[in-house]
């Protein structure tokens, strides 16, 4: 087993999660309402679908940037 490959995978995974978290916080700040309150307390299904789609799109972009 090549430990360098495992280490690289862990580093890129953590880097991707950090970048995703930062961008999600930025998106949360630029929206005119509190995403967490709308999603969890108000159970806004339409917003949950949009946030999920944006999250998947962000993850695909980050994965392509980190991998490529």
C-alpha positions in Angstrom: 0.0 0.0 0.0 1.4 3.4 -1.0 0.9 5.7 2.1 1.7 8.8 0.0 -1.5 8.2 -2.1 -3.6 7.7 1.1 -2.1 10.9 2.5 -2.8 12.8 -0.7 -6.4 11.6 -0.7 -6.9 12.7 2.9 -5.4 16.1 2.2 -7.6 16.7 -0.8 -10.7 15.5 1.0 -10.1 17.9 3.8 -9.3 20.7 1.4 -12.5 20.1 -0.5 -14.6 20.1 2.7 -13.0 23.3 3.8 -13.6 25.1 0.5 -17.2 23.8 0.4 -17.8 25.0 3.9 -16.4 28.5 3.2 -18.5 28.8 0.0 -21.6 27.6 1.8 -21.1 30.2 4.5 -20.7 32.9 1.9 -23.9 31.8 0.1 -25.7 31.8 3.5 -24.5 35.4 4.2 -25.6 36.7 0.8 -29.1 35.3 0.9 -31.7 37.7 2.4 -32.9 35.1 5.0 -31.5 32.6 7.4 -31.0 29.4 5.5 -30.8 27.2 8.6 -34.0 28.6 10.1 -35.9 28.2 6.8 -34.6 24.6 6.2 -34.9 23.2 9.8 -37.5 25.2 11.6 -39.8 26.2 8.7 -39.2 23.0 6.8 -39.1 24.8 3.4 -38.9 21.9 1.0 -38.4 24.1 -2.1 -35.5 25.9 -0.5 -34.0 22.5 0.6 -34.1 21.3 -3.1 -32.4 24.5 -4.3 -29.7 24.4 -1.6 -29.1 20.7 -2.3 -28.7 21.4 -6.0 -26.3 24.3 -5.3 -24.3 22.1 -2.9 -24.0 19.4 -5.5 -22.9 21.9 -8.1 -20.3 23.4 -5.8 -19.0 19.9 -4.9 -18.6 19.0 -8.6 -16.7 22.3 -9.3 -14.5 21.8 -6.2 -13.8 18.1 -7.1 -12.9 19.1 -10.7 -10.6 21.9 -9.4 -8.8 19.7 -6.8 -8.5 16.7 -9.1 -7.4 18.5 -12.2 
